[in-house]
Amino acid sequence: MTTQRYKIIIATITFAKECNIVRTSMQKRNKLIPPGPRALREKGKFQKKSSEIVSGSHNHKMKEPKGFAGRLMLNRHIVMLVLLILVVTFLVFSRSLGNDILTGWDDGSYVTHSDVANFGQGSGASIFSNFHLGMYQPIAVLSFAYNKMIGGSSPASYILVNILLHLLNTWLVFKLMLKWLNRFEPAYIVALLFALHPMHVEGVVWISTRSSLLYSAFFLAGLIQYDKYLETAKRKHYFLTIMWAILALFSKSMAATLPLALLLVDYLRNRSFKMSVLIEKIPFFILSVIFGIIAIKASTSFGHITGLEKDFGIFERIVLVLYGVSFYLIKLVLPVNLSAIYAFPEKVDGLFPIWVYGSLIALVVAAWVIWKNKENRRIFIFGGLFFLATIGMVLPLFWSRIFITADRYTYIPYLGLFIIVAIALTRLWDGRNNLKVSTRNTVYTAVILSLLLLVSATWNRIKYWKDVPTLLNQVIDNQRSHADMAHGYFYLGNYYDALGNDEEAVKNYSLSISRNDDYLLAYNNRGIIRGKQMNMNAAIADFTKAITVNPDYAESYYNRGIAHFQQQNQVQACADWTKALQLGFKEADKVLSQYCR
């Protein structure tokens, strides 16, 4: 009898130990895994858990129910909730399926480009050897080629692919956030904001931003792969991360920020920044430098960027960079008065408008919020630095782009800020039971209303991308600044010029000049149309004004030479063509050899 009792006791202890092993293994799955075996050996002990980074002293973990059936039910609920985001997102963005191809706003140039139109008739190698609209993005152009081959020239087919890529990216964001934040609620909030924030409308419904969607998919896949590398220390995950980086760089140059993002993930994981950790990043930095140089060369050749010394001084540049960051912070919280064009602010008496300096308050507030939040300081610092690192390439420090900011630039960078918002809302949710019932109901109402307003703003923003006139008239109607309106009228002029409507084109070029008396391109383009209308005196006046604005603008010399030649003034025509050739306008060589011997 004693022996039997002894056997029962031994069996009970063994069973208890086995249960404990199972429970421990489940807990390990629930925790954010430290940076892999090598990093653990560096310190000889486990690092601080990332779950503690996210939630401070409150070690909140995703609760996993016991048993296979319970885990299956939990997974089903998660999948259903994520599917809800995807379905709502598709329904909201499906409004754009009736939009037109934005001819004159890059779309037409992609769809009708010879590499796209003639794809399948040759090797397609030219896609990888050419720049397209001042950018090197061969995978994006290749996707347009396949899009046209399968779906024809219907704008709906191009926009549908964009929407599907956005849904894929939303799913990848959710997967990545589950790894980084180790909790369903904040991961879900980040995915929700990513899917439906109005600032992401431009990056989805504008056909030409296909490159942003593609690079983002590869960028996110690379981050997920790198996280697996940190968990397992298996080299295959490291090399797969490099593969995703290469694909992202072939899609868009903004992927050059990936190595900075990887270093920030190391910081989030509390890895020791030893030489081995930095050496891991060398291949990524080499790739980023190579593709960065290619991107600068492509943009410069197309006129997307101009040198620092040509416009603003270094102190003014610093102000503009800080303004750009503040702009994105403000639009995160108040996504109103959005526009397809955000021109550089105009200086008055050597100073920017007061609202430029006033916007910097947003930066101060953001820095204060991050620093004061001791409980989540690490994850907040990570989020802020992730935003700055991934958007840094398009901030106007070393060169000027055509516009100072753009909604589409926030597509990946906003993830860092969304993380901060998600953690703050999760903490509010965790403390809901400590609030009075009336206060709790007020908070619930505010959150629901904010979500509805977010969806409504996105739905409303999509309608402005219907066609070029709708888009640009909204820019003009916003009346953000004279510079914005000048650009809006100018691009409307280009739109009507492409349609052959000279009257509307001249009207809009003139309106552009009325908002900016030094709008070089508006003078040049209006002069061309007046020349076609045989109004040579007016054409010469426009070209002369353009040359006055920029004495090195070769095209206006060439065009003025043609106008003089039409007036039988061969001497002046040859002088203008000679000047144009000296400034590098090669087309002038042909007319010089033919008419000026």
Secondary structure as the mmCIF struct_conf table of DSSP 4:
data_model
#
loop_
_struct_conf.conf_type_id
_struct_conf.id
_struct_conf.beg_label_comp_id
_struct_conf.beg_label_asym_id
_struct_conf.beg_label_seq_id
_struct_conf.end_label_comp_id
_struct_conf.end_label_asym_id
_struct_conf.end_label_seq_id
HELX_RH_AL_P HELX_RH_AL_P1 THR A 2 ASN A 30
BEND BEND1 LYS A 31 LYS A 31
HELX_LH_PP_P HELX_LH_PP_P1 LEU A 32 ILE A 33
BEND BEND2 PRO A 35 PRO A 35
HELX_RH_AL_P HELX_RH_AL_P2 GLY A 36 LYS A 43
TURN_TY1_P TURN_TY1_P1 GLY A 44 GLY A 44
BEND BEND3 LYS A 45 LYS A 45
HELX_LH_PP_P HELX_LH_PP_P2 PHE A 46 LYS A 49
HELX_RH_AL_P HELX_RH_AL_P3 SER A 50 SER A 55
TURN_TY1_P TURN_TY1_P2 GLY A 56 SER A 57
BEND BEND4 HIS A 58 HIS A 58
BEND BEND5 LYS A 66 LYS A 66
HELX_RH_AL_P HELX_RH_AL_P4 GLY A 67 PHE A 93
HELX_RH_3T_P HELX_RH_3T_P1 SER A 94 GLY A 98
HELX_LH_PP_P HELX_LH_PP_P3 ASN A 99 ILE A 101
TURN_TY1_P TURN_TY1_P3 THR A 103 ASP A 106
HELX_RH_AL_P HELX_RH_AL_P5 ASP A 107 VAL A 111
TURN_TY1_P TURN_TY1_P4 THR A 112 THR A 112
HELX_RH_AL_P HELX_RH_AL_P6 SER A 114 ALA A 117
TURN_TY1_P TURN_TY1_P5 ASN A 118 GLY A 120
BEND BEND6 GLN A 121 GLY A 122
TURN_TY1_P TURN_TY1_P6 ALA A 125 ALA A 125
HELX_RH_AL_P HELX_RH_AL_P7 SER A 126 SER A 129
BEND BEND7 ASN A 130 ASN A 130
STRN STRN1 HIS A 132 HIS A 132
TURN_TY1_P TURN_TY1_P7 LEU A 133 GLY A 134
STRN STRN2 MET A 135 MET A 135
HELX_RH_AL_P HELX_RH_AL_P8 PRO A 138 GLY A 151
TURN_TY1_P TURN_TY1_P8 GLY A 152 SER A 153
HELX_RH_AL_P HELX_RH_AL_P9 PRO A 155 LEU A 181
BEND BEND8 ARG A 183 ARG A 183
HELX_RH_AL_P HELX_RH_AL_P10 PHE A 184 LEU A 196
HELX_RH_3T_P HELX_RH_3T_P2 PRO A 198 HIS A 200
HELX_RH_AL_P HELX_RH_AL_P11 VAL A 201 VAL A 205
BEND BEND9 TRP A 206 TRP A 206
HELX_RH_3T_P HELX_RH_3T_P3 ILE A 207 THR A 209
HELX_RH_AL_P HELX_RH_AL_P12 ARG A 210 THR A 232
HELX_RH_AL_P HELX_RH_AL_P13 ARG A 235 LEU A 249
TURN_TY1_P TURN_TY1_P9 PHE A 250 SER A 251
HELX_RH_3T_P HELX_RH_3T_P4 SER A 253 THR A 257
HELX_RH_AL_P HELX_RH_AL_P14 LEU A 258 LEU A 268
TURN_TY1_P TURN_TY1_P10 ARG A 269 ASN A 270
HELX_RH_AL_P HELX_RH_AL_P15 MET A 275 GLU A 280
TURN_TY1_P TURN_TY1_P11 LYS A 281 LYS A 281
HELX_RH_AL_P HELX_RH_AL_P16 ILE A 282 PHE A 302
TURN_TY1_P TURN_TY1_P12 GLY A 303 GLY A 303
BEND BEND10 HIS A 304 HIS A 304
STRN STRN3 THR A 306 GLY A 307
HELX_RH_3T_P HELX_RH_3T_P5 LEU A 308 LYS A 310
BEND BEND11 ASP A 311 ASP A 311
HELX_RH_AL_P HELX_RH_AL_P17 ILE A 314 VAL A 333
BEND BEND12 ASN A 337 ASN A 337
BEND BEND13 ALA A 340 ALA A 340
HELX_LH_PP_P HELX_LH_PP_P4 ALA A 343 LYS A 347
STRN STRN4 VAL A 348 VAL A 348
TURN_TY1_P TURN_TY1_P13 ASP A 349 GLY A 350
STRN STRN5 LEU A 351 LEU A 351
HELX_RH_AL_P HELX_RH_AL_P18 ILE A 354 GLY A 358
TURN_TY1_P TURN_TY1_P14 SER A 359 LEU A 360
HELX_RH_AL_P HELX_RH_AL_P19 ILE A 361 LYS A 372
TURN_TY1_P TURN_TY1_P15 GLU A 375 ASN A 376
HELX_RH_AL_P HELX_RH_AL_P20 ARG A 377 ILE A 391
HELX_RH_3T_P HELX_RH_3T_P6 GLY A 392 VAL A 394
BEND BEND14 LEU A 395 PHE A 398
STRN STRN6 TRP A 399 SER A 400
BEND BEND15 ILE A 402 ILE A 404
HELX_RH_3T_P HELX_RH_3T_P7 ASP A 407 THR A 410
TURN_TY1_P TURN_TY1_P16 TYR A 411 PRO A 413
HELX_RH_AL_P HELX_RH_AL_P21 TYR A 414 ASP A 430
TURN_TY1_P TURN_TY1_P17 GLY A 431 GLY A 431
HELX_RH_3T_P HELX_RH_3T_P8 ARG A 432 ASN A 434
BEND BEND16 LEU A 435 LEU A 435
HELX_RH_AL_P HELX_RH_AL_P22 VAL A 437 ILE A 462
HELX_RH_3T_P HELX_RH_3T_P9 LYS A 463 TRP A 465
BEND BEND17 LYS A 466 ASP A 467
HELX_RH_AL_P HELX_RH_AL_P23 VAL A 468 ASN A 478
TURN_TY1_P TURN_TY1_P18 GLN A 479 GLN A 479
HELX_RH_AL_P HELX_RH_AL_P24 HIS A 482 ALA A 498
TURN_TY1_P TURN_TY1_P19 LEU A 499 GLY A 500
HELX_RH_AL_P HELX_RH_AL_P25 ASP A 502 ARG A 515
TURN_TY1_P TURN_TY1_P20 ASP A 517 ASP A 518
HELX_RH_AL_P HELX_RH_AL_P26 LEU A 520 LYS A 532
TURN_TY1_P TURN_TY1_P21 GLN A 533 MET A 534
HELX_RH_AL_P HELX_RH_AL_P27 MET A 536 VAL A 549
TURN_TY1_P TURN_TY1_P22 PRO A 551 ASP A 552
HELX_RH_AL_P HELX_RH_AL_P28 ALA A 554 GLN A 566
TURN_TY1_P TURN_TY1_P23 GLN A 567 GLN A 568
HELX_RH_AL_P HELX_RH_AL_P29 GLN A 570 GLN A 582
TURN_TY1_P TURN_TY1_P24 LEU A 583 GLY A 584
TURN_TY1_P TURN_TY1_P25 LYS A 586 LYS A 586
HELX_RH_AL_P HELX_RH_AL_P30 GLU A 587 TYR A 595
#
